[in-house]
């Protein structure tokens, strides 16, 4: 079975490289190819990885507008690149992958945050994603309470 966690790791690394290079869309094919050749990720869900990257890159402005509603008192520019890309990936999943429960999306985002950014930003990201889940998945959140 294809591994989505590995695909999310590759997506986060690709998004980080892309956003660090001033969001140059021309880089995406090379970044994708590089991540797909990564030996440690031979089992990753390649389709999910590609879908996430293009879904985020093609709609980054819309995603960021949604994220701004939950990042209270901070400019998105003040959020570290790794953190904003974890949030973008989670928001894309909440909007586009309705078959994945929001709790799974948030847990995956927090795991990525711990692995790539450490413990300190986890509370911030958890709060942002919890607020966004209320907006993006209101019925699911109501059903879980």
GIBEL-V43069 format. One record per pair of residues at least 4 apart in sequence whose C-alpha atoms are under 6 Angstrom apart, sorted by the first residue. I is the first residue (numbers start at 0). J is the second residue. D is the distance in whole Angstrom. If there is no record, write none. Layout:
i: <I & I>
j: <J & J>
d: <D & D>
This chain:
i: <1 & 1 & 1 & 2 & 2 & 2 & 3 & 5 & 5 & 6 & 6 & 6 & 9 & 10 & 10 & 14 & 15 & 15 & 17 & 18 & 27 & 46 & 50 & 51 & 52 & 53 & 55 & 59 & 69 & 69 & 85 & 89 & 91 & 92 & 109 & 111 & 112 & 113 & 113 & 121 & 125 & 128 & 131 & 132 & 133>
j: <42 & 43 & 44 & 42 & 43 & 44 & 44 & 40 & 43 & 43 & 44 & 48 & 34 & 14 & 48 & 18 & 19 & 81 & 22 & 22 & 31 & 50 & 54 & 55 & 56 & 57 & 59 & 63 & 127 & 130 & 108 & 104 & 95 & 96 & 121 & 115 & 116 & 117 & 118 & 125 & 129 & 132 & 135 & 136 & 137>
d: <5 & 5 & 4 & 6 & 4 & 5 & 5 & 6 & 5 & 5 & 5 & 5 & 6 & 6 & 6 & 6 & 6 & 6 & 5 & 5 & 6 & 6 & 6 & 6 & 6 & 6 & 5 & 6 & 5 & 6 & 6 & 6 & 6 & 5 & 6 & 6 & 5 & 4 & 5 & 6 & 6 & 6 & 6 & 5 & 5>
